[in-house]
Amino acid sequence: CTSIRPVVSSFPTQTSQKQGRKRPHPDFIKDDGDHKICSCYNGMVLKDSHAETLARRGLMSSLWDEVENLLQNKKSTSRPLLEAITSSESKRYFQLRRGTSLHMYISDNPCGDATIYRIRKPTIGNKESTDQPKTSINFTGAKIILSDSNGISLAKQDESISSTLTCTNAAADSKHESSQTVTVGREDVQQLGALRLKSSRSNIPSHLRSTSMSCSDKLVRWGVLGLSGALLSMYIPKPIVLSSICVSKDPRAVDGKDDLGQLDALRRAIKDRVENALMSIEETDKGWEVKPPQVAVVTDVFENSKSSSESRHENRMNKLADNTPISNKRVKKDSVCGTSINWHQASVQQATNAEVTIGATGLKRGKKPKCPADVVKTASRLSRYQFVLRCNKCYSLSSKTEADVHYSDAATYRKYKERTSSTLLTRVATSGGGPLAGWVRSGSQDDFELPHE
C-alpha cells in the first residue's frame, strides 16, 4: 500500500467539465449540511495505508469499543484488553489489563531507518565463484527531513544529499499556528537514525506531497508516547506500548560484523531511539513508566512480503541470464496490492467483519459517492472522522465530571487534540535534539471541523 494524502480531485463531483476535469468540491455546497460534510472530508481519508499504521488504528478501534462498553457497564469482549481504575477524583479511567502485553508482527522491516541494512547484491548470471557474496546497503525510499531541529539542515547539506523536494502543507516540531514548508532530500549516502517522510512520486505538487512520517519513526513515537493517541488519553491516561516487534527474515539479508544486519537495523532504528527519547521524557515526568520494545527477526520468510518479491525477481533474472539475449531480459516484477484489509476483535454485540480500503483514496472500497452526503458512507472505521464520532459518543455517556475536555469546546479536530493530549510531553519528545526532533505534522489544510451526530 502507499502513503497518500487527501486530494481534491478525488472528492465526488456532480458533473464534469468539457475537458473531463472534475469541478472542485465547493461547487457541491448547496446548504449548511453539505458544507459541514465538506469540511470533515479530510478526516474521512486514511492518509497512511501502511500495515503498521492500520494495525495501530485497528487497536485504537478496539479500545474505543471497550471504553464505550465499560462506560455503559456492558460486557466487553471475551478477552478484554482494558480494566477500570479509579482516581482520587472518582473519575472513571481505564488501563491495559494486568498481565496483558501487546506484540506486533511485520512481514518486512518498517519503512524508513529500519530498512537500511546489508543485503546480497544482485548479480545477473551469477557466474562469479566466490565464497563471500557481494553485498550492498538496502536503500530506503523514504526522504530524509532537512531541518535545523535535527541537525540536518540545508546549510549543512553535503554530497550525501543528491536533490531536495518541498512539502508546503506541513508543520515541523510543535508549531501549530500555520502551515510551513518542510524540505526533504534524496540521499546518495544514507544517514542512520534520521527522521524521514514516506516515499512518494517526485512529480506530485508540493502541496499534495505526503507528510506521513516513516513507519520506523512512527513506531519510535508510539514507543514513547503510547499507541492510544490523544483522544483516548482522556479515558486511558497511562501509555499503552508494544512489548515486542517481530519481523520476518529478509531472504536477501546478509549478517556481518559491521552492525548493519537486519536485526541490527531494527535495534538501531526502533529500540535504541525509543530509549534515547525516553531519557528526555523521564527528566520531565518521573512517573512516565514506559519500556522500549524488544525486537526480533524470525527465520520464517513471509512469501508475499516486499523483500521476498524482490528476491524472487532476482532469481528469475538469474535463470534467464545465460540463455536469453540482453535485449529480451525483461522480467515483470510482482505488482503491489492497492487495497488493504483491516479487521479487529469485535465486541460481543457486534459481528466481526473485515473492511477493505483503497490505498490511493484512503476510503472504503465501493461505489464512488455522487454527493457530499454519500462521502460519510465511504469513510473507514479507522479514520479520524469515525474516531471523533466514537469520542463524542463516549463523552455523552460520561458524567460532566468525568470528561476533562468538553467535545463542544473545540471547533476543529486539531484544537480538540491539543486540549486533550499531553502537549508538554509531546513537545519534549519532538524537540531538544533528541531522536524525534524535527517531527513533521500535517498542515492546517489537513484539519477539519468536528462532526456532530
Secondary structure, 3 states (H helix, E strand, C coil): CCECCCCHHHCCCCCECCCCCECCHHHHCCCHHHHHHHHHHHHHCCCECCHHHHHHHHHHHHHHHHHHHHHCCCCCCCCCCEEEEECCCCCEEEEECCCCCEEEEECCCCCCHHHCCEEECCCCCCCCCCCCCCEEECCCCCEEEEECCCCECHHHCCCCEEEEEEEEEEEECCCCCCCEEEEEEEECCCCCCCCEECCCCCCCCHHHCCCCECHHHHHHHHHHHCCCHHHHCCCCCCCCCEEEEEEECCCCECCCCCCCCHHHHHHHHHHHHHHHHHHHHHHHCCCCCCCCCEEEEECCCCCCCHHHHHHHHHHHHHHHHCCCCHHHCCCCCCCCCCEEEECCCCCCCCCCCCEEEECCCCEECCCCCCCHHHHHHHCCCCCHHHHHHHHHHHHHHCCCCCCCCCHHHCCEHHHHHHHHCCHHHHHHHCCCCCCCCCCEEECHHHCCECCCC
